[in-house]
């Protein structure tokens, strides 16, 4: 019992020293996380970051001892999960998250997972022997048949759109086909630096994801400005084109009305009758 207490005290002291040594501290949720992503990050960040597995009670004690020296640590403490790991680094938080995000590994889908992208099954021969698996595939929308004694997918098909929930039959079918649509990496909850807490929602905006958000916002703003006809340097060409189309359409209606007025009612009817008869006979001569 004494040894256990001493061990816990040493772990708390070691954790306190790491909190004081590094400027950036991250919380990782280790729940159901395989060891491979952790090993990849440790190898990639060797010399630049330290990742420590710890019990929550040890981490809370270390945080309690260091609170007075770290601004806003109370809010950081609230984010700690039941199965935590802590990362210590002096790298910029966004650069560190971007590095970790690139180290994700493919994994099989499980029931309840959210499709990270459109999941497509390509046409071709599989390694599955002809049998009950055919009905399992067809039930989830995968057209399958038998070729050379094995199951073949007859055509390319998207079985799940990005953002949809993957059910159990689809997860089983994808696993049988050896398709691993999921990406697993370190589940970083938040990174702390100088009193600022950067949560996953903010950190994930780095790189291309952030630029996509900017592009989407620009497109929506442009469409709105054209719709309400508010002139700006960016949309003036669209507004002029829109005005020309409207003017051409109006001019066409005016010319048609003027032509009908000049011909008179009877002549207009005769003209329309001749046009109809020519159309019925196969075209105008």
N, C-alpha and C positions, 0 to 999 in steps of 0.2 A: 504493500500500500504506500509506504514511504517513497519507494523507488518510482512509483507511478506519479506521485505528487511532484517529485523532483524533476522527472522527465517533462511533465506538463509545464513546470516553472521555467525550465530551460527553453522549451519551445516558445513560450510567451516572450521571453527575453530576446531570443533570436528574431522573432517576428517584429518586436519593437525596434531593434537595430536596423532591420530592413526598411521599416517605415521611415526612419530618420535618414537613411542613406539615399533613397531614391525619391525623385520628384514626381513621378507618375506611378499610380497604384491602380490596379484593375481587379475587379471581382469577376470570377468565372463560376458558372453553374456546372457542376460535374455530374448532375443527375443523368444517368443512362448514357454518359459520354464514353465512347471507346478510347482506349489508350493511344491509338495511332495518331489522331490529330494532335494530342498533347506532345507526343514524341517529335512530330514534324516541326511544331512551333519551337520546341526547346532546341532542336538542331539548327533551325534557321536563325534563331535569335541568340545563339550562343555568344556570350560576352556582352550582349546588349540588354538582356532581360533575364530575370529569374522567376520561375514559376514554382510555387510551393503549395503542395497539398496539405490541408490542415483540417482539424476538427473545428466546428463552429464555435464551441465553447472557448477554445484556445484563441481563436481569432478575435472574439469579442473581448476577451481579457486584454489582449494586446492593444486593441483599439481604445479601450477604456483608459489605458495607461498613457496613450499618446494623444488623446483628444485635445488637451490644452495646447498642444504644439501645432495642430493642424486645423485650419479654419474649415468650418462646415462639415466636419467629420461625422457629426450626429446624423445628418441626412444620408451620408455615404453608408453608415452602419445599417440603416433601415433596408438597404438593398441586398444584404447578405442572405443567400439561400441556405437550405438545410445541408447541402453537400457542396461546400465552397472550395475554391482554390484561389490563390492570390498571385497576381503577376506584379513584379516590380521592374521598372525600367526608367531610363532618362530620355527615351525617345519621345518625339512629339506624339500625343495621343492618337491623332488621326493617321499619322504615318504607321504607327504600330498596328492599329486596327486594320488598315489597308493591307499590311503585310500578312497578318493573320487570316484575313478574309480570302486571300489568294491560296491559302494552304488547305483548303477544304478537299475532302476525299469523297468519291462516289460511294453511294450506299443504296441498298434495296429499300423500296418503299414499304411502309407499314400502314395498317389500318388507321385512318385518322390523320395521316400526313397531308400537308398541303402541297400540291404540285408546284415546284419552283419555276416551271416553264411548261410549255405545251409538250406533253409526252407522246412521242410518235413511235409506232411499231412498224418497222420496215418490212417490205415484202421479201420472201425468200425462204429457203429451207432451214428448219431448226434442228436441234439435236434431240428433240423429243420423239420417242417412238409412237407410232399410231396407237391410239387408245382413248381412254376417258378424257385426256387432256384437251382433246378437240372441243368437247362441249364446254369445258371451262373457259377456253379462249373465246368461243363464239358468244357465250353468255355476256362477256364484257365488251362485245363489239369488235372482236378481232376475227376477220374472215379467215378461216383455216380449212385446209384439206390435207389429203395424203399424197405424198410423192416419194417414190423409191422407199416405201416402208416407213417414212418419217413424216412428221407434221410439217406442213409448209404454210406460211402466211401468204395469202393470195394477192394482197395489195397493201400499199402503205396506208396507215390509218392513225389518226390522232385519237388516243383513248382517254386523254384527260387534258383539259385546257388549263393554262396557268392560273393558279389561285383556287382551283377546285379541290374538294376533299377527296382523298383516295379511299375507296371502300375496301373491305377485306377480299372479295373475289378478284378485284383488279390487282391488288397488291400481290396475291398469290399467283395470278397469271403472269405478271411482270417478272416475278421471282423465277418462275419456271422457264421463262425465256432468257433469263440472265440479264435482264435490263435493270440498271441501277440509276434511277432518275434523281435520287436525292443527293444532296451535298452536305457532308457533316464536317464541322470544324469546331474550334473552341467557342463555347457559348459565352461570350463576354457580355456581361450585364451592363457594366459601366466602367469608365476610367476617370480617375481623380487627378487633378493637377492644380495646385495653388488655390484651393478653395472652390474651384469649378468642378462640377460633376457632369461628365459627358455620357449620356445614356446611349444605349444601342441604337435607338431611333435616330439620333443625331450623328453618331459615328458612321452609320451605314450610308450616309449621304456623300461620303468621300468618293472621288473619282468619277467614273462614268455615270453612276446613279445620280449624283448631284447635277451633272450636266443635263441628264435626261429630264430632271425636274425643271431646270431652267428653260429648256427648250419647250417643254409642255406648257409652262406658264406663259412664255412668249406667244406661242400659237393661240392659246385661249384668249389672251389680251388682244391680239391682232384681230381675231374673229369677232370679238365683242365690239371693238372700235369700228370695224367695217359695218357690223350689223346696226349700230346706232348712228352711223355716218358721222363719226367724230374725226375730223381730219388731223393726221399727224404725218411726219416725215416718212415713217415706216409704211403707212397704209395708203398714201395718196394715190399711188398707181392703181391699187385695187378699187378705190372709190371712183376714180376716173373711168376705169373699165366698167364698173357697175353702172355708172351714170350713162355711158354710151349705150350699153345694152338696153337700158330703160328707154333712152331717147329713140333708138332704132325701133323698138317695139311700138312706142307711141306713134312714131312717124308712119309706120306700116298701117296702123289702125286708122290714122287720119287720111292717108292716101286711098285706102279702101273705101272709107265712107264718102270721100269726095268723088271717087269714080262712080259709085252707085248713085250718088245724087245727080251727077251729070247725065247718066244714062236714063234715068227715070225708072219707075217701078216695073213697067212692062218689059223694057229692054233688059233690065237686070235679071228678071225671071227667065227671059229667052236665053240670055247668055249662060245662066246657070244650067238651063235644060240642055243646051248644046254641049256644055262641058261634061255633064253627067252622061249623055249619050255616047260621047267620044270615049270616056273612061270605060263604059260598059262594052264598047266595040273593040277595045284592046289598045287604046291609046290615042293620042292626038296626032293628026297628020300635018 
